[in-house]
Amino acid sequence: MKKILVVCGNGLGTSLMMEMAVKDVVKKMALDAEVDHEDLSSATGSQADIWVAAADVATQLQEMGKENIISLINIFDKASIEEQLNTILKG
């Protein structure tokens, strides 16, 4: 099972909305994955197979040394989530 962590600056509304979009994509793809969300400061010590964040937060995750990051310009863009997820899973 893959662990997917959705991250936003404060860990509240934005990450919850992104989490719902990611869960829809995971369900559509029939992926065995656990999806959760948290704020950026908590993500420092967290482990995940795949990270999902808005573009600005994704840059900060990269600076922390996190890998397999899905960076979203539009946090509701399920097509972009699916495309980037497929790329990571094939990698």
Secondary structure, DSSP 4 states (H G I P E B T S, - for coil): -EEEEEEESSSSHHHHHHHHHHHHHHHHHT--EEEEEEEHHHHTT---SEEEEEHHHHHHHHHTT--SEEEESSTT-HHHHHHHHHHHHH-
